[in-house]
Amino acid sequence: MDSHKIPPPELDIENLRATKILGKGATGTVFLVHDKSRDHPFALKVVEKSSVHHHADRRARHEISVLRRLSAAAPHPFLPHLIGSSENEEFICWAIPYCPGGDLNVLRYRQNDRVFSPAVIRFYLAEIICALEHLHGQGIVYRDLKPENILVQQSGHVTLTDFDLSRELVPRKSGNPNFYSDPEEEKPVKHPPRNRKITRFVIPRRGNHNHAFLNKKGLKKAKSARVSPVSRRNNPNDFSTNERSNSFVGTEEYVAPEVIRGDGHEFAVDWWALGVLCYEMMYGATPFKGKNRKETYRKILLAEPGFIGKPNALTDLIGKLLEKDPTRRLGYCRGSSEIKEHEFFRGLRWDLLTEVLRPPFLPSRDESEVTEGGTDIREYFQKLKLPPSPLWSPSLNECRNNFSLTEF
Ligand SMILES: Nc1ncnc2c1ncn2[C@@H]1O[C@H](COP(=O)(O)OP(=O)(O)OP(=O)(O)O)[C@@H](O)[C@H]1O
């Protein structure tokens, strides 16, 4: 019997022990977790149902359903699969494989000059293209491509994460069968109405003790990937300002012009974001960042990306992905094949990507082996709810002892 056809098991939250906080998103907390019945630890995303974040439950269920779909067939090497999920009156949580290498933004900050070499960019882009190709083939438009959402597995290969903004498109009834529409968003969004501006800042939500916990112990650090490159260069310790905001249409600096114009959300938005990502990996900054959202959007709509130095295959690829008119963008007509055929990838053996044994960066093996100790997840959240005490804060102290919040 095909093991992939077996539905992912229900997780028993009572059996799970968290040994580390891997990150904190707008809607949930991601823990490194182990469970008696499994050999390897895994990543567990927990969304509190009482979350102040609007639509947190709906987004969580959507993400689980996408992961479930991705897990129904043989798992894709550069996409996560659902290990299990669970829901009770307090939480929705789900488990995916742990990626100990951190995300591409954290990794970029570790490089000299905070940029990747063209060879490294080529490797990561190739894997990301394969992941997007698979998603598009399933009718899924990702809509949230950015370095923070590209994680590095133990093997050094990548995994795309965070599917809560992804949408399933259906082939349009009339016209060209290559065109898809979003059943939920048939009507174009002209401008994000104010009340739908689900800005995804990392906001410490509860008492001051948590605030201190977040800053001191690096929870925000794990989320530092959202900090704009410029502000981080000025003050690498300042994680409080200029975080990348993520509205319901995606992260501002990565949003495609047609989304701002309200012309639709087709697959080409992912190819646009790939161009922005590629530019950021090459130059250490995104191409259209303005002082505020309005200016960023204006630049996305009107400005051409600036390139430094002589044009080359990589700048040519970026230029073709950052084509404002989606119908003229690389990838629009024939999807990923058009991009794979670009000169920048000449000679690349796409079929052998997974066989690459020495990807550019290999995470060290340490906490991925931890299968003992840890904290009960329900307890963790209960302690966060305790009122702050000026003299003694049990949640803070205990959490400090129980979680090793070292950076990746
Ligand atoms: N499988 C994993 N392995 C290691 N770290 C992970 C894993 N999944 C998530 N993380 C970490 O947790 C962080 C938050 O995860 P994720 O982006 O899925 O949460 P979110 O609540 O959806 O955030 P967002 O605000 O982007 O929507 C990631 O940036 C990453 O640092």
The ligand as a MOL file (V3000), in Angstrom:
LIG
                    3D

  0  0  0     0  0            999 V3000
M  V30 BEGIN CTAB
M  V30 COUNTS 31 33 0 0 0
M  V30 BEGIN ATOM
M  V30 1 N 10.0780 23.7010 9.5790 0
M  V30 2 C 10.7390 24.6700 10.2040 0
M  V30 3 N 11.9970 24.4720 10.6470 0
M  V30 4 C 12.6900 25.4590 11.2450 0
M  V30 5 N 12.1970 26.6960 11.4740 0
M  V30 6 C 10.9430 26.9650 11.0680 0
M  V30 7 C 10.1450 25.9700 10.4250 0
M  V30 8 N 8.9550 26.5260 10.1160 0
M  V30 9 C 8.9990 27.7920 10.5500 0
M  V30 10 N 10.1850 28.0780 11.1270 0
M  V30 11 C 10.6110 29.3490 11.7190 0
M  V30 12 O 9.4970 30.0020 12.2750 0
M  V30 13 C 9.2840 31.2590 11.6400 0
M  V30 14 C 7.7910 31.5240 11.5300 0
M  V30 15 O 7.2130 30.5380 10.7110 0
M  V30 16 P 6.0850 30.8870 9.6750 0
M  V30 17 O 6.6140 31.9130 8.7130 0
M  V30 18 O 5.5730 29.6240 9.1010 0
M  V30 19 O 5.0150 31.5250 10.6560 0
M  V30 20 P 3.8450 32.5350 10.3460 0
M  V30 21 O 3.0880 32.7570 11.5900 0
M  V30 22 O 3.0600 32.0280 9.1800 0
M  V30 23 O 4.6390 33.8030 9.9340 0
M  V30 24 P 4.1680 34.9060 8.9700 0
M  V30 25 O 4.0800 36.1050 9.8190 0
M  V30 26 O 5.2740 34.9600 7.9350 0
M  V30 27 O 2.8800 34.4460 8.3900 0
M  V30 28 C 10.0080 31.1530 10.3060 0
M  V30 29 O 10.4290 32.4020 9.8150 0
M  V30 30 C 11.1800 30.2520 10.6620 0
M  V30 31 O 12.2030 31.0530 11.2210 0
M  V30 END ATOM
M  V30 BEGIN BOND
M  V30 1 1 1 2
M  V30 2 1 2 3
M  V30 3 2 2 7
M  V30 4 2 3 4
M  V30 5 1 4 5
M  V30 6 2 5 6
M  V30 7 1 6 7
M  V30 8 1 6 10
M  V30 9 1 7 8
M  V30 10 2 8 9
M  V30 11 1 9 10
M  V30 12 1 10 11
M  V30 13 1 11 12
M  V30 14 1 11 30
M  V30 15 1 12 13
M  V30 16 1 13 14
M  V30 17 1 13 28
M  V30 18 1 14 15
M  V30 19 1 15 16
M  V30 20 2 16 17
M  V30 21 1 16 18
M  V30 22 1 16 19
M  V30 23 1 19 20
M  V30 24 2 20 21
M  V30 25 1 20 22
M  V30 26 1 20 23
M  V30 27 1 23 24
M  V30 28 2 24 25
M  V30 29 1 24 26
M  V30 30 1 24 27
M  V30 31 1 28 29
M  V30 32 1 28 30
M  V30 33 1 30 31
M  V30 END BOND
M  V30 END CTAB
M  END
